Each structure stands twice: as structure tokens, then as C-alpha cells.
Amino acid sequence: MFDVEKVCKSAKEAFFDFCKISKKEKVDMINAMADAILENKAEILKANEEDLKAFNNENKSFYDRLLLNDSRIEAMAEGMKQVAALTDTVGDIIESRVLKNGLKVNKMRSPLGVIGVIYEARPNVTCDVAALTIKSGNAVVLRGGKDAINSNRTLYGIMKNALKKNNYNDSVIQFIDDKSRESTLKMLKMGDYIDVVIPRGGDGLKKFVLENAVMPVIASAGGNCHIYVDESADIEMAVNIVENAKISRPSVCNACEQLLINSKIAEKAVPAILSKLKNDGVKILGCDKTRIYFDCEKASDEDYYTEHQDMVISVKIVDSLDEAINWINRHSTNHTEAIITKDNGSAMRFAREVDSAAVFVNASTRFTDGYELGLGAEIGISTQKLHARGPLGINELTSVKYFCEGNGQIRK
């Protein structure tokens, strides 16, 4: 049986050693891994082909998440290089004050330690996570999904060899090379070695991790994302934004799954938006009021809670901004929501009152992404509130430590 404890213990030991490394060395490590990914593209594609052949699920969206090709591998390497180029804030003093007794109290940005990441389907996560954890001064234990086992194993091996070849401690990245649920469960009990665990996948994975982890969890799960078309919205803008948010990549967590349209604009907005989506091949599920303006299937109550992850969208007509906000807060997974409006007051109310990690005004939900928001990449998108929320970039993978400087002070 795979020795999960040995892997986690090695990561912890590597982390303590990693604390000595310079900022330049971290950059060099990530760039070496990225270059190795590009140099071994053929090997990666061969491994990915094995995963695709073994994939027996007809879900096209899941297949898309699993698929690698030349452009996606190049994008993975480019994302790693962008992470390498980001400002390294580890060790920076982010707050400082001097007490009456002369003691100088500083807060220093500090790595979390060993981060365990459990993720499904997407092989690119292996590279994103390795780059982000190294840049933020952390060690990592990777646990990818069984459907991408060959791709993940190959990517990990290439990166590990690149570190070893360049005389770096390759134990700073670890990989649980086992597909059993038992290995995942054992990893979640390694509180002596893993400081925090991040699940990246659906609600089932999130629930499993939260129920079984003995260490803190930063929950990064699915996105039942909404777009609300306000009564003052520019309809042409709404058509373009909704189309992009739904069809550009329907399998991802920041795709629009739910569309709310104000009843005062419905007569014009519903046919304009839904005709465009239908022509794109989107299956439309609507409430009774939606079906007055457009011929579509009736949406069930469950559809409005569903992250479709496919070319499907649920549509609801609402009578006010209040109703839209209340509806979203009841049905959302607290990931990403957007409003299309010309009214600044409505936009600000939406931003304040919608309880989600990211809110957009007159822009696509697809921008909730570490790369798009200038973070280089992300480990996941946190839908909780402690200690980080939204895309998890390098700063979100750090905490603080108190660094106090004295000249002989003693407590009276």
C-alpha cells in the first residue's frame, strides 16, 4: 500500500529546509520546472492520451477538463513563468509599530507550511499548485483525481526531476501516487505534517474533506454562478456578457449557470439573450414567466441550485433588485455573481449585499480566475471567509508571524 505518511513527513522536513532559500532561487526553481514541461510535451501528451482512453464517462465537460493539447501545455508553462515573475512578499514586514517601552512590534508575511491540495480532473492544477506553493515558500502534497492519474504522475515526475537536476530539494513537492479513497482519507489525518488542506472540485469532495480533515481546510468548491440583468441594463451588452459567461468554457466553475432578468426589461431582454444562447446550442430551462417570452423547457426547483457544468442554463424572471439579491443569496454557492446595469446605485447595492467571493458589474463571471485577475495562477477559489476568499494566489497562501525587536525589555 502507498505510504502516505512517508510522503507527508518528507514534505514537512523539506519545508523547514525551504525556509532558508532565497527569493531568486524560488524564481529559478519555478522557471526550471516550466522549461521542463515544455521540453517534455510529447511525454505529457502520451500520458494524457492514456487517461482519455480510460475515461468511460460520456460527460463532454468533464472530458474537456481532462484534455491536454499543445496550447494548453504551453499555457501551463506560461502560467508558471508568470507566477515566478510575481512580486515575492514572503518575509516582508506588512505592519510595524513601537510600544512605549521601546519594543518594536512587526508583522512579517510568512508561509503556511505544508499545503495539501486535493483536486479533480484538471491536470493543469498540478503545475499551477507547484508553482504557487514554491513562490509562497510552502511545501505541497498533491493528490489528483484518479481520472488524470497518468497525466498528473508525468507532470509531477518532470517537475521533480527538474528540481533535482538543478540541485534543489525536490521533496518540497510531493505526490500521492495512489487512486484509492483510503489514501485520501489517510492524508486528511496527517495533521502532524500538513498544516492546511485545500479541496478543489465539486461539493462531494468539499464535503468529504470538511468531514474528515483534522487540519484546517480552505474550501474551494463548485460555482453556481448568477448573472442578473437589471431593468436599466444595456441589452446588447447583456447578450454579449451572458454568452461569454455561459459558452466560452461551460465546464469551469466560473461559468454562468443561472440567469435572472428583471421583469421590466424581460419583453425585450429575454428573446434577445435566449435566442443567442439557443443558437449557440445552449439548453434553456425557464420559469413560467420566462416561457411567456421564449419557448423553452420548464425549470425545476432543483435546476436553480444546480451547477450544470454544461451547455445548460436556468432562467428566472424577478421583479426587483431586492428579489434578485435574495434569490442569489439563497441559491448561490458563494462563488461569483454579476449584475448588468447602468444604475450605479443598483451596482453598489449588489456588490455590498450579495454574499459571494467575487462580484462583477457589467462584466463576465469568467474573470474570476487567478490568471485573469493578475495573480499568475490560483490553487482554487475559496468560497468561505477564513482565512482567504476568492482566488487563492501567493499572498493567500501566507499568514503572518510577529517579529519583535527589543534592546533588553522585560515584562513588569
RAZIRA-V775414 format. One record per residue. N is the residue number from 1. RES is the residue in one letter. D_LAST is the distance of its C-alpha to the last C-alpha in whole Angstrom. Layout:
N|RES|D_LAST / N|RES|D_LAST
This chain:
1|M|56 / 2|F|54 / 3|D|51 / 4|V|48 / 5|E|45 / 6|K|46 / 7|V|46 / 8|C|43 / 9|K|41 / 10|S|43 / 11|A|42 / 12|K|38 / 13|E|38 / 14|A|40 / 15|F|37 / 16|F|35 / 17|D|37 / 18|F|38 / 19|C|34 / 20|K|35 / 21|I|38 / 22|S|39 / 23|K|40 / 24|K|43 / 25|E|44 / 26|K|43 / 27|V|46 / 28|D|48 / 29|M|48 / 30|I|49 / 31|N|51 / 32|A|53 / 33|M|53 / 34|A|54 / 35|D|57 / 36|A|58 / 37|I|58 / 38|L|61 / 39|E|63 / 40|N|63 / 41|K|64 / 42|A|67 / 43|E|66 / 44|I|63 / 45|L|66 / 46|K|68 / 47|A|65 / 48|N|65 / 49|E|69 / 50|E|68 / 51|D|66 / 52|L|68 / 53|K|71 / 54|A|69 / 55|F|68 / 56|N|70 / 57|N|69 / 58|E|71 / 59|N|68 / 60|K|68 / 61|S|65 / 62|F|63 / 63|Y|66 / 64|D|65 / 65|R|61 / 66|L|62 / 67|L|64 / 68|L|64 / 69|N|66 / 70|D|66 / 71|S|65 / 72|R|62 / 73|I|61 / 74|E|61 / 75|A|59 / 76|M|56 / 77|A|56 / 78|E|56 / 79|G|53 / 80|M|51 / 81|K|52 / 82|Q|50 / 83|V|47 / 84|A|47 / 85|A|47 / 86|L|44 / 87|T|41 / 88|D|39 / 89|T|35 / 90|V|34 / 91|G|31 / 92|D|31 / 93|I|27 / 94|I|28 / 95|E|25 / 96|S|23 / 97|R|20 / 98|V|17 / 99|L|14 / 100|K|13 / 101|N|11 / 102|G|14 / 103|L|13 / 104|K|17 / 105|V|18 / 106|N|21 / 107|K|23 / 108|M|26 / 109|R|29 / 110|S|30 / 111|P|33 / 112|L|33 / 113|G|34 / 114|V|38 / 115|I|40 / 116|G|43 / 117|V|45 / 118|I|48 / 119|Y|51 / 120|E|55 / 121|A|58 / 122|R|57 / 123|P|57 / 124|N|55 / 125|V|52 / 126|T|52 / 127|C|52 / 128|D|50 / 129|V|47 / 130|A|47 / 131|A|47 / 132|L|44 / 133|T|42 / 134|I|42 / 135|K|42 / 136|S|38 / 137|G|37 / 138|N|38 / 139|A|40 / 140|V|43 / 141|V|45 / 142|L|48 / 143|R|50 / 144|G|53 / 145|G|56 / 146|K|59 / 147|D|61 / 148|A|60 / 149|I|59 / 150|N|62 / 151|S|60 / 152|N|57 / 153|R|57 / 154|T|59 / 155|L|57 / 156|Y|54 / 157|G|56 / 158|I|57 / 159|M|53 / 160|K|52 / 161|N|55 / 162|A|54 / 163|L|50 / 164|K|52 / 165|K|54 / 166|N|52 / 167|N|50 / 168|Y|47 / 169|N|45 / 170|D|48 / 171|S|46 / 172|V|43 / 173|I|46 / 174|Q|47 / 175|F|50 / 176|I|51 / 177|D|55 / 178|D|56 / 179|K|57 / 180|S|57 / 181|R|55 / 182|E|53 / 183|S|51 / 184|T|50 / 185|L|49 / 186|K|47 / 187|M|45 / 188|L|44 / 189|K|42 / 190|M|41 / 191|G|37 / 192|D|36 / 193|Y|37 / 194|I|38 / 195|D|35 / 196|V|37 / 197|V|41 / 198|I|43 / 199|P|46 / 200|R|49 / 201|G|52 / 202|G|54 / 203|D|52 / 204|G|53 / 205|L|51 / 206|K|48 / 207|K|49 / 208|F|49 / 209|V|46 / 210|L|44 / 211|E|45 / 212|N|45 / 213|A|42 / 214|V|39 / 215|M|37 / 216|P|36 / 217|V|39 / 218|I|40 / 219|A|43 / 220|S|46 / 221|A|49 / 222|G|52 / 223|G|53 / 224|N|56 / 225|C|56 / 226|H|57 / 227|I|59 / 228|Y|60 / 229|V|62 / 230|D|62 / 231|E|65 / 232|S|64 / 233|A|64 / 234|D|66 / 235|I|69 / 236|E|70 / 237|M|66 / 238|A|65 / 239|V|68 / 240|N|67 / 241|I|63 / 242|V|64 / 243|E|66 / 244|N|64 / 245|A|61 / 246|K|64 / 247|I|66 / 248|S|64 / 249|R|63 / 250|P|63 / 251|S|61 / 252|V|58 / 253|C|55 / 254|N|55 / 255|A|59 / 256|C|60 / 257|E|61 / 258|Q|61 / 259|L|63 / 260|L|62 / 261|I|65 / 262|N|65 / 263|S|68 / 264|K|69 / 265|I|69 / 266|A|71 / 267|E|74 / 268|K|74 / 269|A|71 / 270|V|72 / 271|P|75 / 272|A|74 / 273|I|70 / 274|L|72 / 275|S|75 / 276|K|73 / 277|L|71 / 278|K|74 / 279|N|76 / 280|D|73 / 281|G|74 / 282|V|71 / 283|K|72 / 284|I|71 / 285|L|70 / 286|G|70 / 287|C|70 / 288|D|73 / 289|K|72 / 290|T|72 / 291|R|75 / 292|I|77 / 293|Y|76 / 294|F|76 / 295|D|78 / 296|C|76 / 297|E|75 / 298|K|73 / 299|A|69 / 300|S|68 / 301|D|64 / 302|E|63 / 303|D|64 / 304|Y|61 / 305|Y|59 / 306|T|60 / 307|E|59 / 308|H|62 / 309|Q|62 / 310|D|65 / 311|M|68 / 312|V|67 / 313|I|66 / 314|S|65 / 315|V|66 / 316|K|65 / 317|I|66 / 318|V|64 / 319|D|64 / 320|S|61 / 321|L|58 / 322|D|56 / 323|E|58 / 324|A|58 / 325|I|54 / 326|N|54 / 327|W|57 / 328|I|54 / 329|N|51 / 330|R|53 / 331|H|55 / 332|S|53 / 333|T|51 / 334|N|48 / 335|H|49 / 336|T|51 / 337|E|53 / 338|A|55 / 339|I|57 / 340|I|60 / 341|T|60 / 342|K|61 / 343|D|59 / 344|N|55 / 345|G|54 / 346|S|55 / 347|A|54 / 348|M|50 / 349|R|51 / 350|F|52 / 351|A|49 / 352|R|46 / 353|E|48 / 354|V|49 / 355|D|46 / 356|S|47 / 357|A|45 / 358|A|47 / 359|V|50 / 360|F|52 / 361|V|55 / 362|N|58 / 363|A|57 / 364|S|58 / 365|T|56 / 366|R|56 / 367|F|54 / 368|T|51 / 369|D|51 / 370|G|48 / 371|Y|51 / 372|E|52 / 373|L|49 / 374|G|48 / 375|L|46 / 376|G|48 / 377|A|49 / 378|E|47 / 379|I|46 / 380|G|47 / 381|I|46 / 382|S|44 / 383|T|45 / 384|Q|41 / 385|K|38 / 386|L|35 / 387|H|34 / 388|A|37 / 389|R|40 / 390|G|44 / 391|P|45 / 392|L|42 / 393|G|42 / 394|I|40 / 395|N|37 / 396|E|37 / 397|L|37 / 398|T|34 / 399|S|30 / 400|V|27 / 401|K|24 / 402|Y|21 / 403|F|20 / 404|C|17 / 405|E|17 / 406|G|15 / 407|N|15 / 408|G|12 / 409|Q|9 / 410|I|6 / 411|R|4 / 412|K|0
